[in-house]
């Protein structure tokens, strides 16, 4: 998929999410996405990315920087680490101001296991790459 095709696909997911109160049925995400707002670490450009999540508790969402098993992390991962004060759009809570932190060690490993249990695709992504796929926590501010 080219960059422009990927941007168009992402935008169609964002549009469907917003039009249907967070329910995305054109691809099998249902209510399992959040829209992550992030600011380009180098460009300062504001962007929005649809990302699968696990709701850890009422004030914490987990997201995995899997990029479908690519050799490098997605751009949003770097952007969120550079600018950790941001917001997300959720199916249940609407727009939520969050602070991003990266999970490490056993905490990251346990969270990653939850992603693999949620969808076999995450295990497939892990098998395709040599990198340790980062997991980020988005904490309500």
C-alpha positions in Angstrom: 0.0 0.0 0.0 1.4 3.4 -1.0 1.6 6.3 1.5 -1.3 8.0 -0.2 -3.4 4.9 -0.2 -2.6 4.3 3.5 -3.5 7.9 4.3 -6.8 7.5 2.4 -7.5 4.2 4.2 -6.8 5.8 7.6 -9.0 8.7 6.8 -11.9 6.4 5.8 -11.5 4.6 9.2 -11.5 8.0 11.0 -14.5 9.2 9.2 -16.4 6.0 9.9 -15.4 6.1 13.6 -16.7 9.7 13.9 -19.9 9.0 12.0 -20.9 5.9 14.0 -20.0 6.8 17.6 -16.7 4.8 17.4 -18.1 1.7 15.7 -16.1 0.7 12.7 -17.6 -2.2 10.7 -16.0 -1.7 7.3 -13.1 -3.6 8.7 -13.4 -5.9 11.7 -12.6 -3.3 14.5 -16.0 -2.7 15.9 -15.6 -0.5 19.0 -11.9 -1.6 19.5 -10.3 1.6 18.2 -9.3 4.9 19.6 -8.3 7.9 17.5 -4.9 9.1 18.7 -4.1 12.7 18.2 -0.3 13.4 17.9 2.0 16.2 16.9 4.9 15.5 14.5 8.1 15.3 16.4 10.0 17.0 13.6 7.3 18.8 11.7 4.9 20.0 14.4 2.0 18.9 12.2 -1.1 17.7 14.0 -2.2 14.2 13.0 -4.8 11.6 13.9 -4.3 7.9 13.7 -6.8 5.1 14.4 -5.2 2.5 16.7 -6.5 -0.7 18.3 -6.6 -0.5 22.1 -7.2 -2.4 25.2 -9.0 -0.5 28.0 -7.0 -1.4 31.1 -9.2 0.5 33.5 -11.6 3.5 33.4 -8.7 6.0 33.0 -6.1 4.0 31.0 -6.0 2.8 27.4 -3.1 0.6 26.0 -2.0 0.8 22.4 0.7 -1.3 20.7 3.1 0.2 18.1 3.0 -3.0 16.0 2.9 -1.4 12.5 1.7 -4.8 11.2 5.2 -6.2 12.0 7.2 -3.7 10.0 10.9 -3.4 10.8 10.4 0.1 12.3 7.9 1.7 14.7 5.0 3.7 13.4 5.6 7.5 13.2 2.8 8.1 15.8 4.9 6.2 18.4 7.8 8.7 18.0 5.4 11.6 18.0 3.7 10.5 21.2 7.0 10.0 23.0 8.2 13.5 21.9 4.8 15.1 22.8 3.2 12.9 25.5 0.4 15.4 26.4 -2.3 14.8 23.9 -5.9 13.5 23.5 -7.8 10.5 22.2 -11.3 10.0 20.8 -13.0 6.9 22.3 -16.2 5.1 21.6 -17.4 5.3 25.2 -15.9 8.5 26.6 -15.6 10.9 23.6 -12.6 13.1 23.6 -10.2 12.5 26.5 -7.1 14.4 27.4 -4.2 11.9 28.1 -0.6 11.6 29.0 1.4 8.9 27.3 4.0 6.6 28.9 5.8 3.7 27.5 5.5 0.4 29.3 8.8 -1.6 30.0 9.9 -4.9 31.4 7.3 -7.3 32.8 4.5 -4.6 32.6 5.1 -4.3 28.8 5.3 -8.1 28.4 2.0 -8.6 30.3 0.3 -5.9 28.2 1.7 -7.4 25.0 0.3 -10.8 25.9 -3.1 -9.2 26.3 -2.9 -7.8 22.7 -2.0 -11.3 21.4 -4.9 -12.8 23.3 -7.2 -10.2 21.9 -6.2 -10.9 18.3 -4.0 -13.5 16.7 -2.8 -10.8 14.2 -0.6 -9.3 16.9 1.3 -12.6 17.3 1.7 -12.7 13.5 3.1 -9.1 13.6 5.6 -10.1 16.3 6.7 -13.1 14.3 7.4 -10.8 11.3 9.8 -8.5 13.0 13.0 -8.6 15.1 12.0 -5.5 17.2 10.3 -5.6 20.5 6.9 -4.1 19.8 6.4 -1.2 22.1 3.2 -0.8 24.2 2.1 2.6 25.4 -0.3 3.5 28.1 -2.6 6.5 27.7 -3.5 7.9 31.1 -6.5 10.2 31.5 -5.3 13.7 32.7 
